[in-house]
Amino acid sequence: MSLRELRLKRGLTQKQLADKLGYTRERIAIETGARPIGGVSLDKAIEICDVLRVSNPRKLLEAEKPKENTSES
């Protein structure tokens, strides 16, 4: 699930999420792909997970990975 999907599932706007994290709204640009989630420190990833009530920070990274094509032609 993407950061945006998680944020929306929790009923938060970008501004509300940014305020809870002590970020500017522009810093939440990781959700749009403007900044890679892989560039976020572990501390910040854990803070994001705490605010969004996500138990595993890997869930944020999984959404960024391209899906593999498993069908054989």
N, C-alpha and C positions, 0 to 999 in steps of 0.2 A: 504494500500500500504506500502510495507516495506521501510526502510531507503535506502536500495540499489536501489530499484525501483525508489524512489523519486530522488535520486542522479543522476541516469542514465537519468531519464526523463529531468532533468535540464542540462544534457550534461557535468556533472562534473566527474572528476576522484576522487579517494579517496584522493589523494594528494591535489588536488585543493580544495576539501571540507575542508580538515584538515587545509590548509593554511588560508582559509576564516574564520575559527573558531578559529585559533590560537592554534590548536592541532597538535600533531604529527600524522602521518598516522596510526601508531599503535593504537592510541587512538580511531580511527574510527572503531575499531574492534567490536563496538556495532552493526554494520551493518551485521556482519557475525555470530552473536550469541555468539562470544567469550566473550562478556560482555553483560549482560542484559540491555536493554534500560530502564528498571525500576530503575536501579541504577544511572541513569543520573539525576542531579539536575534539578529543574524546570527552573532555569536561563539558563542552558546549553541547555535544551530541547527547550526553546524559541529561543535561538540563532540559533540552528539547523533549526528550523521552519522558522526563518527569512531568513536565507541563502537559504533554499530550497523553499521559498515562499509558505509555508504551513500555513494556517490561524488557524488551530486547532491542538495543540500539541497532542491531543488524537489520531490523525491519526497515529502517530509514535507508540503508545502503542497498537492500534488495530491490527497492523500487527504481534505483538508478541503473541497475544492470540491464543490458539488453537481453531480451528473451532469445534463447537459443532455438534454432529451427531443428526440430527433432524428426521431421517427416523426411522420408527417403523418396527420391524421385526416380 
